[in-house]
Amino acid sequence: MNEAEFHKLAAVALSRIEQAVETCGADIDFENAGEILELEFTNRSKIIINKQGATKQIWVAAKSGGFHYSYDAGTQQWRNDQNGAELLGELSRLVSEQTGASIRLA
């Protein structure tokens, strides 16, 4: 994947995350500053999601740790480099952990 393809795919992923946050029904504030999407919860904790152009990855920083996702062209999904989990599914788990409520981002 070249640089332009990466930025296009990562922008689509960040937009998809924003839409999922808007429609999940939870009280989550978010701000998109181009390459960084910041989710803030009522308990003041945050999850930071950003594009890493040099590695062609999406990085997620949450209370429970940092996670790196690479694009899998075969499944057309962003997958965790350590365990192969899909990005939006993992974000559902991380958001649920930080809010204390079961939240599904779809």
C-alpha positions in Angstrom: 0.0 0.0 0.0 1.4 3.4 -0.9 1.1 6.5 1.2 -2.0 7.9 -0.5 -3.8 4.6 -0.1 -2.9 4.4 3.5 -4.2 7.9 4.2 -7.5 7.3 2.4 -8.1 4.0 4.2 -7.2 5.4 7.6 -9.4 8.5 7.0 -12.3 6.1 6.2 -11.7 4.2 9.4 -11.6 7.3 11.5 -14.8 8.5 9.9 -16.4 5.1 10.6 -15.4 5.3 14.2 -16.9 8.8 14.5 -20.2 7.6 13.1 -20.2 4.6 15.4 -19.6 6.8 18.4 -22.4 9.1 17.4 -24.9 6.3 17.0 -24.0 4.1 20.0 -26.2 5.9 22.5 -23.4 6.6 25.0 -22.4 10.0 26.3 -19.0 10.3 24.5 -17.5 13.5 23.3 -15.1 13.4 20.4 -12.9 15.7 18.5 -11.2 15.0 15.2 -8.1 17.0 14.5 -7.3 15.5 11.1 -5.0 12.6 12.0 -6.0 12.3 15.6 -9.5 11.3 16.9 -9.9 11.9 20.7 -12.8 10.2 22.6 -13.6 11.7 26.0 -15.9 10.0 28.5 -18.0 11.5 31.4 -15.4 10.1 33.8 -12.8 12.3 32.0 -10.8 9.4 30.7 -9.9 9.4 27.0 -9.1 7.1 24.1 -6.8 8.6 21.5 -6.8 7.1 17.9 -4.3 8.3 15.4 -2.8 7.6 12.0 0.9 6.7 11.9 2.0 7.4 8.3 5.5 6.2 8.8 4.4 2.7 9.8 1.1 2.8 7.9 -0.8 1.9 11.0 -3.6 3.2 13.2 -2.6 3.5 16.8 -4.9 3.5 19.8 -4.0 4.7 23.3 -6.5 3.7 26.1 -6.3 3.2 29.8 -5.5 -0.4 29.4 -2.6 0.2 27.0 -1.5 1.0 23.5 -2.4 -0.9 20.4 -1.3 -0.9 16.8 -3.5 -1.9 13.8 -2.4 -2.7 10.3 -4.6 -2.9 7.3 -5.4 -6.4 6.1 -6.3 -6.2 2.4 -7.6 -9.8 2.5 -10.4 -9.0 5.0 -10.4 -5.2 4.3 -10.2 -4.5 8.0 -7.7 -2.9 10.4 -6.3 -5.7 12.6 -4.4 -5.6 15.9 -0.8 -6.6 15.3 -0.6 -8.6 18.5 -3.9 -10.6 18.4 -5.5 -10.1 15.0 -8.6 -8.5 16.5 -10.6 -6.1 14.3 -10.3 -2.4 15.2 -14.0 -1.5 15.8 -14.6 -4.6 17.8 -11.6 -3.8 20.0 -12.7 -0.2 20.4 -16.1 -1.5 21.6 -14.3 -3.4 24.3 -12.0 -0.5 25.2 -14.9 2.0 25.4 -16.9 -0.4 27.5 -14.0 -0.8 29.9 -13.5 2.9 30.3 -17.2 3.8 30.7 -18.2 0.8 32.8 -21.1 0.1 30.5 -21.6 -2.4 27.7 -21.2 -0.4 24.5 -21.1 -1.8 20.9 -19.7 0.4 18.2 -21.0 -0.7 14.8 
